[in-house]
């Protein structure tokens, strides 16, 4: 992954969100457990369903940093 890419910045920013926001961290943990049970043999579906949560968390956090 190129360190100058948007994807890299998003990955690092999401990591930081999880480190500093207990509510988001707990919600993400719960979602991952739910999806692991729902898609135990389908990594693609598991990953796809996490994407909405991640995008929402990133959008909300970016909005806070620019306001």
Buried (B, 14 or more C-beta within 10 A) or exposed (E): EEEEEEEEEBBEBBEEBBEEBEEBBEEBEEBBEEBEEEBEEEEEEBEEBBEEBBEEBBEEBEEEEEE
